[in-house]
Amino acid sequence: MLPTSLFDYELPPELIARYPAEKRGTSRMLVVDRATGHAEPHVFGEILNWLSPGDVLVWNDTKVLKGRMFARRMPDVAAGAKFELLLVSPENGVPGLWNVLIRPGKRAKNGIRAALCEPDGSINSRGDFFEVVEKRGDGYLVRFSNPDAGFLQEHYGHIPLPPYIGREAEDSDAERYQTVYARCPGAVAAPTAGLHFTDEILDAARAKGVITRALTLHVGPGTFKPVETENAEEHRMHVETFDLPEETAETINRARRAGHKVMAVGTTTVRVLESCAAPDGTLSPRSGETDIFLYPPYRPRSVDMLLTNFHLPRSTLLMLVSCFASREHILAAYELAKREKFHFYSYGDCMLLK
C-alpha cells in the first residue's frame, strides 16, 4: 500500500503563480541532487551548466487547443441555458465530431443544441452551434455544425488555463501558455516545464553540442484529476495519446550507449519514454495510448535528469517526480522552495533533478 497522504503538503495561496514571469526564460530553478537531496536555487538561464556535448534534451511538442468555448441553448438563445465546453479530442478523425467536457453537465441531454458565443459573450451571427450526440463517461460526444475545428477555435475558443490560476485567459496567454516548440495541436493543458525555454536558450544548447529531440503526448483533462483513493496504487490513471518517433528513440539509445545523459523536459515526456522503454532502458518507437502511472519505488529506466515545475499536492505528477529521488528529498525540496518564495504550478518556477 502507498498512502496518498504521504504526498501531501501545504502551500500558501500567494505562492501560486497567476501569471508567467515577465520575460520567458527568466524563472527561478531549484537544482536538486537526486542521490543526496541537496538543493540550491538558481535561475533557469543556467540550465546549460548541467548539459554536456552529446547529451540529449527531449521535450513534448504538443500544442494546447484553444478549446474552451461558451454557448447558449437553442432555440431561444437569449434566455437559453449557458454552457461551457472544453475540446478534448476529435472522434476518430470524423469532421465535426469531438469528445468534450461540458458544464453544467446535468443540462447536456442528448439532442440538445447550443449556439456558440463570440469572445465578447454575444451569440454568433454565422449560425454555428453544437449538438450533443451522447454522454461518454465524464464527457460527451458532440457534433459541430461547422466541421472546421481550426475556424471554431480561432473565432470562439479561449486558452483553457488551469482553474487554480484563478483568472480568465488574457490575450497574452495565447502565446505564454504555449511552448516555443509547440507543433502538434491536441492538448488541453500545456506541458509546463517547457514554458521556460526560449529559442535563444535552445540555440545555445545546440551550439554547445547538446542534441535536441521531440516526442508528442497530448495532455488530457485527467492530468488535473486528484488522487482520491487512500491507497495511491488503486488510483485509475487517465489515458493519453502519444507518439515517440523513430529518430528520437534511436538518438536517445545511441547517446546512452555512448555514456551521455538524457534530460526530459516535463513529466509528460517521462511518461512517453517510460511507456516505450525496455527493462534495460532501450527505447522502441511507437504511437498509441498510455495510462502509465509512475510512483515510488519505481525508478526511471530511460531518463537521467528531469526538468519539471512544482506540482499539486496528492497528485500523480508529484508521485512521478518522487520516482527520481526519494519522496523525502522531493518534499524537502518543496519546503525549501516555499521558504525561498518560489512560485508554484503551471506558470511558476521549476526544479531540475540531476
Secondary structure by P-SEA (a helix, b strand, c coil): cccccccbbbbcccccccccccccccbbbbbbcccccbbbbbccccccccccccbbbbbbcbbbbcccbbbbccccccccbbbbbbbccccccccccccccccccccccccbbbbbbcccccccccccbbbbccccccbbbbbbccccaaaaaaccccccccccccccccccccccccccccccccccccccccccccaaaaaaaaaabbbbbbccccccccccccccccccccbbbbbbbbbbcaaaaaaaaaaaaabbbbbbccaaaaaaaaaacccccbbbbbbcccccccccccccccccbbbbcccccccaaaaaaaccccaaaaaaaaaaaaaacccccccccccccc
